[in-house]
Amino acid sequence: MSPYRFISARCALVVVWAIFWAASLQAQASARTRGATQSGVYLVFPFESAGASPRLEWLGEGLEELTIQSLSASGQQVYSHAGRTTELERNGLPFSAKLSRASMLRVAQDLDADFVIFGSFTSDGKSLTIESRVLRTDPLMLLPSVRETGPLDSLMEMQSKLVWRLLSENDKAYRPTLADFSKGSALCVWMPSNTTSAACWQ
């Protein structure tokens, strides 16, 4: 069995566990969300591969969607993947285009978004490193990068911690702890396939 199929099998087990816990976590997440701050609207772009196997290219949009799900579940206002691609098409850009920071900023300003989240990832097939940053649109400010590294099959845990750290850095008044944020985040598993797909519960 290839390592990629083994990882997918382990992720599938997480999905089974998530089904049984999703209902109780939804109620807990709603209560925590009332204590979260909403400091603006977020726009998330796909994460770029900075040295990963072509078989892991699906992680680019996978991390984008997982970030959107986590932000939404934590009470933040965030544009959907479809909202971003629609704006790109309106500007004559393919939805998969790799944009400069200036182009990301222009798209965000057109959408009246307050914050842009973008990032990159690297993997040797066993471990995964994710790096991300927040770009404020007004006043213009690029916040320090946040990085998480761990086993490839701990993708959800790493991504959840990464988003929590981004929110904490962006808003010093952000109150939820990492434990609360992780429990309230969307339960999603992304599987490599010919088209990016996901199983999610909130």
C-alpha positions as CSV (number, residue, x, y, z in Angstrom):
1,M,0.0,0.0,0.0
2,S,1.4,3.4,-1.0
3,P,1.9,6.0,1.8
4,Y,-0.7,8.2,0.2
5,R,-3.4,5.5,0.3
6,F,-2.5,4.7,3.9
7,I,-2.9,8.3,4.9
8,S,-6.3,8.5,3.2
9,A,-7.4,5.4,5.1
10,R,-6.4,6.9,8.4
11,C,-8.2,10.1,7.4
12,A,-11.3,8.1,6.7
13,L,-11.2,6.7,10.2
14,V,-11.3,10.3,11.5
15,V,-14.4,10.9,9.4
16,V,-16.2,8.0,11.0
17,W,-15.3,9.3,14.5
18,A,-16.4,12.8,13.5
19,I,-19.9,11.6,12.6
20,F,-20.5,10.5,16.1
21,W,-19.2,13.7,17.7
22,A,-20.4,16.3,15.2
23,A,-23.8,16.9,16.9
24,S,-22.5,17.7,20.3
25,L,-19.6,19.8,19.0
26,Q,-22.0,21.9,17.0
27,A,-23.8,23.1,20.2
28,Q,-20.5,23.7,21.9
29,A,-19.2,25.7,18.9
30,S,-22.3,27.9,18.9
31,A,-21.8,28.9,22.5
32,R,-18.1,29.7,21.9
33,T,-18.8,31.7,18.8
34,R,-20.8,34.2,20.8
35,G,-17.6,35.0,22.6
36,A,-15.5,35.4,19.5
37,T,-14.7,38.8,17.9
38,Q,-15.6,39.7,14.4
39,S,-13.1,42.3,13.3
40,G,-13.6,42.2,9.6
41,V,-14.1,40.1,6.4
42,Y,-11.5,37.6,5.4
43,L,-10.6,36.5,1.9
44,V,-8.6,33.3,1.5
45,F,-6.4,32.3,-1.4
46,P,-5.2,28.7,-2.3
47,F,-1.9,27.8,-0.7
48,E,1.0,27.4,-3.1
49,S,3.2,24.3,-3.2
50,A,6.8,25.3,-2.3
51,G,8.3,21.8,-2.8
52,A,5.8,19.0,-2.7
53,S,5.0,16.0,-4.9
54,P,2.6,16.7,-7.8
55,R,0.4,14.1,-6.1
56,L,-0.2,16.6,-3.3
57,E,-1.2,19.5,-5.4
58,W,-4.7,19.0,-4.1
59,L,-3.5,20.4,-0.8
60,G,-3.4,24.0,-2.3
61,E,-7.2,24.3,-2.6
62,G,-7.7,21.9,0.3
63,L,-5.9,24.2,2.7
64,E,-7.9,27.1,1.3
65,E,-11.2,25.4,2.0
66,L,-10.1,24.1,5.4
67,T,-9.1,27.7,6.4
68,I,-12.5,29.0,5.2
69,Q,-14.3,26.4,7.2
70,S,-12.3,27.1,10.3
71,L,-12.8,30.8,10.1
72,S,-16.6,30.4,9.4
73,A,-17.0,27.9,12.3
74,S,-15.2,30.3,14.7
75,G,-17.6,33.1,13.9
76,Q,-15.5,35.1,11.4
77,Q,-16.9,36.6,8.2
78,V,-15.2,35.0,5.2
79,Y,-15.7,34.8,1.5
80,S,-16.3,31.3,0.1
81,H,-14.2,29.6,-2.5
82,A,-16.9,30.3,-5.1
83,G,-17.0,34.0,-4.1
84,R,-13.2,34.3,-4.7
85,T,-13.3,32.5,-8.1
86,T,-16.2,34.6,-9.3
87,E,-14.3,37.8,-8.6
88,L,-11.2,36.4,-10.4
89,E,-13.3,35.6,-13.4
90,R,-14.8,39.0,-13.4
91,N,-11.3,40.4,-13.6
92,G,-10.4,38.1,-16.5
93,L,-8.2,35.9,-14.3
94,P,-8.3,32.0,-14.3
95,F,-9.4,30.7,-10.9
96,S,-6.2,28.7,-10.6
97,A,-3.9,31.7,-11.3
98,K,-1.0,32.3,-9.0
99,L,-1.4,35.9,-7.9
100,S,1.1,38.4,-6.6
101,R,0.4,40.1,-3.3
102,A,-0.5,43.2,-5.2
103,S,-3.1,41.3,-7.2
104,M,-4.5,39.6,-4.1
105,L,-4.8,43.1,-2.5
106,R,-6.7,44.4,-5.6
107,V,-9.1,41.5,-5.5
108,A,-9.7,42.0,-1.8
109,Q,-10.3,45.7,-2.2
110,D,-12.8,45.0,-5.0
111,L,-14.7,42.7,-2.6
112,D,-14.3,45.1,0.4
113,A,-12.5,42.4,2.3
114,D,-10.5,43.6,5.3
115,F,-8.0,40.7,5.5
116,V,-6.3,38.4,3.0
117,I,-4.9,35.0,4.0
118,F,-2.4,33.3,1.8
119,G,0.3,30.7,2.3
120,S,2.4,27.8,1.1
121,F,3.2,24.2,2.0
122,T,6.0,21.7,1.6
123,S,6.0,18.0,2.0
124,D,8.4,15.1,1.6
125,G,5.5,12.6,1.5
126,K,5.6,11.9,5.3
127,S,5.8,15.3,7.0
128,L,4.1,18.5,6.1
129,T,5.0,22.2,6.7
130,I,2.3,24.9,6.3
131,E,3.2,28.6,6.4
132,S,0.6,31.4,6.2
133,R,0.3,35.2,6.6
134,V,-2.4,37.8,7.0
135,L,-2.4,40.9,4.8
136,R,-4.5,43.8,6.2
137,T,-6.0,46.0,3.5
138,D,-6.6,49.2,5.5
139,P,-4.3,50.3,6.9
140,L,-2.0,48.2,4.7
141,M,0.0,45.9,6.8
142,L,1.6,42.4,6.2
143,L,1.6,40.5,9.5
144,P,4.4,38.0,10.4
145,S,4.2,34.5,8.9
146,V,3.0,31.6,11.0
147,R,4.3,28.1,10.5
148,E,3.3,24.6,11.6
149,T,5.1,21.3,10.9
150,G,4.0,17.8,11.6
151,P,3.1,14.4,10.1
152,L,1.1,14.6,6.9
153,D,-1.8,12.7,8.5
154,S,-2.1,15.4,11.2
155,L,-3.2,17.9,8.5
156,M,-6.4,19.0,10.3
157,E,-4.7,19.6,13.7
158,M,-2.0,21.6,12.1
159,Q,-4.3,23.7,10.0
160,S,-6.6,24.4,13.0
161,K,-3.7,25.6,15.1
162,L,-2.4,27.7,12.2
163,V,-5.7,29.5,11.8
164,W,-6.0,30.0,15.5
165,R,-2.6,31.6,15.6
166,L,-3.4,33.8,12.6
167,L,-6.5,35.1,14.4
168,S,-4.7,35.6,17.6
169,E,-1.9,37.6,15.9
170,N,-4.4,39.6,13.9
171,D,-6.7,40.5,16.9
172,K,-5.0,40.7,20.3
173,A,-8.5,40.7,21.8
174,Y,-9.3,37.2,20.3
175,R,-10.4,35.2,23.4
176,P,-11.0,31.5,22.5
177,T,-8.3,29.1,23.5
178,L,-6.7,26.8,21.1
179,A,-8.6,23.9,22.6
180,D,-12.0,25.6,22.2
181,F,-11.1,26.8,18.7
182,S,-10.1,23.3,17.6
183,K,-13.3,21.8,18.9
184,G,-15.4,24.4,17.3
185,S,-13.7,24.2,13.9
186,A,-15.4,22.4,11.0
187,L,-14.7,18.7,10.9
188,C,-13.3,18.3,7.3
189,V,-11.2,15.7,5.6
190,W,-9.8,16.4,2.2
191,M,-9.0,13.4,0.0
192,P,-6.6,13.4,-3.0
193,S,-8.5,12.7,-6.2
194,N,-8.8,13.9,-9.8
195,T,-10.9,16.8,-8.4
196,T,-10.6,18.3,-5.0
197,S,-13.3,17.0,-2.7
198,A,-14.0,17.0,1.0
199,A,-16.2,15.5,3.7
200,C,-17.2,18.1,6.3
201,W,-19.4,18.3,9.4
202,Q,-20.1,21.3,11.5
